[in-house]
Amino acid sequence: MTRARAHAKINLFLHITGRRPNGYHELDSLAVFADAADELALETKSGKPGDVTLSIEGPFGEGLRAESDNLVLRAAAALREHAPAPAQLAPLHVTLTKNLPVASGIGGGSADAACALRLIAQAWALPEIDLAPLAARLGADVPVCLAQEPARMLGIGEILKPAPSLPPVAMLLVNPGTAVPTPAIFKAWRESGADFRPSPDLPQCWDDFGAMIADLRQTSNDLQGPAISLYPVIGEVLNALEAQPGCGFARMSGSGATCFGLFDNEAAAQDAARVLSRSEWWAAAGPLHNSASI
């Protein structure tokens, strides 16, 4: 059995820079990966060549369907379609342990799809297949999740550029238990009359935590205000994060509702996680993650 982790993708900032004729919004975002992650386990099974089945478990697995529209199975189908000898592919079973809240602005489904691409491509010995185009077909956040390392996301997410070198930083994620539909947040942003925002200038390297925070304060998550207007609990989470000792910066990730706090040491982030863990709030702290394990 082969295992790998699909780490949560966090948007340190998210600027809406334009809109394409097809309606998709163009973005500029700095993506990093938290220590918190879903887990995928892959094993061979009996069955037809190339057949891939899926089971879902874990604290956030309830209500998710192991059907053909699941991103993990769509990733498998994309690989099977491009395999040079489909009849020679081993049948596989994937177990997804869902540790990350769903519809929460941290790219959990996209991370799962990217992890599945890596795992299944390895199991089927398909090193010649370029995974990036397949990832882009699966979703805007899937390409950045392939490498699971900091990156600047442009376009609709398909254009990736190097991120500034980061100083040591710990992150606390807090989700209030509210599933947030992304289309509703973008609709609220459009109806707010907000203008497109230019891309920020970032250095090649942040020498220390303070310099990183100072630059991030000059950016925004353009979806945060609209999300709070629809789901005020997001504002409560941000206020709670900002009140924690050692939290230098707090913001919502993606379209919400998960928010993050940045700390210059992991002990402070872990202390804050214990304070903010509630029956309805999910909290997870740890260092940033820097690369794919498979």
C-alpha positions in Angstrom: 0.0 0.0 0.0 1.3 3.5 -0.9 0.3 6.5 1.1 0.6 10.3 0.5 -0.8 13.5 2.0 -2.8 16.1 0.2 -2.0 19.3 2.0 -4.4 22.3 2.4 -3.7 25.1 -0.1 -3.8 28.6 1.5 -4.1 31.9 -0.3 -2.0 34.4 1.6 -3.6 37.1 -0.7 -6.1 36.9 -3.5 -6.6 39.8 -5.9 -9.2 39.7 -8.6 -7.4 41.2 -11.6 -9.9 40.8 -14.5 -12.6 38.7 -16.0 -12.5 36.6 -19.2 -15.2 36.6 -21.9 -16.3 33.1 -20.7 -17.0 34.5 -17.2 -14.0 33.1 -15.4 -12.3 35.6 -13.1 -8.6 36.2 -13.4 -6.7 36.2 -10.2 -3.3 36.9 -8.6 -2.6 34.9 -5.5 0.3 33.7 -3.4 -0.4 30.1 -2.5 1.3 28.2 0.3 0.6 24.8 1.9 -0.3 24.1 5.5 0.7 21.1 7.5 -2.9 20.0 7.7 -3.8 17.4 5.0 -6.1 14.8 3.7 -4.5 11.3 3.2 -4.7 9.0 0.3 -3.8 5.3 0.4 -3.5 3.3 -2.8 -3.4 -0.5 -3.2 -3.8 -3.0 -6.0 -6.9 -5.1 -6.2 -8.5 -7.7 -8.4 -10.7 -6.5 -11.3 -10.5 -5.2 -14.8 -7.3 -3.5 -16.1 -7.2 0.2 -15.3 -10.3 0.0 -13.0 -10.0 2.4 -10.0 -12.4 2.4 -7.1 -12.6 4.8 -4.2 -13.8 4.7 -0.6 -14.0 7.8 1.6 -13.6 7.9 5.4 -12.4 10.4 8.0 -13.9 13.2 10.1 -15.1 15.1 7.0 -15.9 12.2 4.8 -19.6 12.1 5.6 -21.8 13.2 2.7 -19.0 12.8 0.1 -19.7 10.4 -2.7 -17.3 7.9 -4.2 -18.8 8.3 -7.7 -17.5 9.1 -11.1 -17.7 12.9 -10.6 -15.4 12.8 -7.5 -12.1 14.5 -8.4 -10.0 11.6 -7.3 -11.8 9.3 -9.8 -11.7 12.0 -12.5 -8.0 12.2 -12.0 -7.7 8.4 -12.5 -9.9 8.6 -15.6 -7.7 11.4 -17.1 -4.5 9.2 -16.6 -6.2 6.1 -18.0 -7.2 8.1 -21.1 -3.6 9.1 -21.7 -1.9 5.8 -20.9 -0.2 4.2 -23.9 -1.3 0.7 -22.9 -4.6 0.8 -20.9 -5.0 -2.9 -21.0 -1.8 -3.3 -19.0 -2.8 -1.0 -16.1 -3.3 -2.6 -12.7 -6.7 -2.3 -11.1 -6.4 0.0 -8.0 -8.4 1.0 -5.0 -7.9 4.4 -3.3 -8.9 5.2 0.2 -9.4 8.9 0.9 -9.2 10.0 4.5 -10.9 13.3 4.6 -9.3 15.4 7.4 -9.9 18.8 5.9 -13.3 20.5 6.0 -15.1 20.7 2.6 -16.2 23.8 0.8 -13.8 25.7 3.0 -11.5 27.8 0.8 -8.4 25.6 1.3 -8.5 23.5 -1.9 -9.1 20.2 -0.3 -10.7 18.5 -3.3 -8.0 20.0 -5.6 -5.3 18.7 -3.4 -6.9 15.3 -3.3 -7.0 15.3 -7.2 -3.4 16.3 -7.5 -2.3 13.7 -5.0 -4.3 11.1 -6.9 -2.5 12.0 -10.1 0.9 11.6 -8.5 0.0 8.3 -6.7 -1.7 6.6 -9.7 0.9 7.8 -12.2 3.5 6.2 -10.0 1.5 3.0 -9.6 0.9 2.7 -13.3 4.5 3.6 -14.2 3.6 6.6 -16.4 6.5 8.9 -15.9 6.2 10.1 -19.5 2.8 11.7 -18.9 2.9 15.4 -18.2 0.6 15.8 -15.2 0.2 19.6 -15.4 -2.2 19.7 -18.4 -4.3 17.0 -16.8 -4.3 18.9 -13.5 -5.5 22.1 -15.3 -8.4 20.1 -16.8 -9.5 19.0 -13.4 -9.8 22.4 -11.8 -8.1 25.8 -11.3 -6.4 24.9 -8.0 -5.2 21.5 -9.0 -2.0 22.6 -10.9 -0.6 24.4 -7.9 -1.4 21.4 -5.7 0.8 19.0 -7.8 4.1 20.3 -6.3 2.6 21.4 -2.9 5.1 24.2 -2.6 4.7 28.0 -2.5 3.8 29.5 -5.8 2.3 32.6 -7.4 -0.9 31.8 -9.1 -2.1 33.9 -12.1 -4.7 33.6 -14.8 -7.5 31.3 -13.5 -4.8 29.4 -11.6 -3.1 27.7 -14.5 -0.1 30.1 -14.7 2.4 29.4 -11.9 5.4 31.5 -11.0 8.0 31.2 -8.2 6.9 32.6 -4.8 9.2 34.7 -2.7 11.5 32.7 -0.4 9.7 32.5 2.9 11.1 33.0 6.4 10.3 30.5 9.1 6.6 30.7 9.8 3.9 28.7 11.5 0.2 28.7 10.5 -3.0 28.2 12.4 -6.1 27.3 10.4 -9.6 27.8 11.8 -12.9 26.9 10.2 -16.2 27.7 11.9 -18.0 24.7 10.5 -19.8 26.7 7.7 -19.6 25.4 4.2 -19.3 28.3 1.8 -20.3 28.0 -1.9 -17.7 29.8 -4.0 -20.1 31.0 -6.7 -22.2 32.9 -4.1 -19.0 34.7 -2.9 -18.0 35.8 -6.4 -21.6 36.9 -7.0 -21.5 39.0 -3.9 -18.1 40.5 -4.9 -19.6 41.5 -8.3 -22.7 43.0 -6.8 -20.5 45.0 -4.4 -19.2 47.1 -7.3 -15.6 46.4 -6.5 -13.0 47.2 -9.1 -10.3 44.8 -10.4 -7.2 45.1 -8.3 -3.6 45.3 -9.7 -1.0 42.7 -9.0 1.3 43.6 -6.1 5.0 43.8 -6.4 6.7 41.2 -4.2 10.4 40.7 -3.4 12.3 37.6 -4.4 12.9 36.8 -0.7 11.5 37.9 2.7 14.4 38.1 5.1 12.3 37.8 8.2 8.7 37.3 9.5 8.2 41.1 10.0 9.1 41.9 6.4 6.7 39.3 5.1 3.9 40.5 7.2 4.5 44.2 6.2 4.2 43.3 2.5 1.1 41.1 3.1 -0.6 44.0 4.8 -0.4 45.8 1.4 -2.4 43.1 -0.2 -5.9 41.7 0.3 -8.2 38.8 -0.2 -10.8 40.6 -2.4 -13.4 37.9 -1.4 -13.1 38.4 2.3 -15.5 41.3 2.6 -18.2 39.8 0.5 -17.8 36.5 2.4 -18.2 38.2 5.8 -21.3 40.0 4.5 -22.9 36.6 3.8 -21.4 34.7 6.7 -20.6 37.0 9.6 -19.0 34.1 11.6 -16.0 34.5 9.4 -15.4 38.0 10.9 -15.7 36.4 14.4 -13.0 33.9 13.4 -10.7 36.6 12.2 -11.2 38.6 15.4 -10.5 35.6 17.5 -7.3 34.9 15.5 -6.0 38.4 15.7 -6.5 38.4 19.5 -4.2 35.4 20.0 -0.7 36.1 21.4 1.9 35.9 18.7 -0.4 36.1 15.8 1.2 38.6 13.4 -1.4 38.4 10.6 -4.8 37.0 10.0 -6.9 36.6 6.8 -9.5 34.4 5.1 -8.2 31.9 2.6 -9.8 31.6 -0.9 -13.6 32.1 -0.8 -13.8 31.0 2.8 -14.8 30.1 5.4 -11.4 28.9 6.6 -9.2 31.7 8.0 -5.5 31.5 8.9 -3.2 33.2 11.4 0.6 33.5 10.8 3.0 33.1 13.7 6.8 33.3 14.0 7.0 30.1 16.0 5.0 26.9 16.1 4.6 26.8 19.9 2.5 30.0 19.8 0.4 28.7 16.9 -0.3 25.4 18.8 -1.2 27.3 21.9 -3.7 29.4 19.9 -5.1 26.3 18.3 -5.9 24.9 21.7 -7.7 28.1 22.7 -9.8 28.3 19.5 -10.7 24.6 19.2 -14.5 24.5 19.9 -17.2 22.0 19.3 -18.2 23.7 16.1 -14.8 25.2 15.1 -12.0 23.1 13.5 -8.5 24.3 14.2 -5.1 22.9 13.1 -1.6 24.4 13.6 1.8 23.5 12.2 4.7 24.6 10.0 4.2 25.4 6.3 4.7 22.4 4.0 7.1 22.8 1.2 6.9 19.8 -1.3 5.0 16.8 -2.6 5.8 13.5 -0.9 5.1 11.5 -4.1 
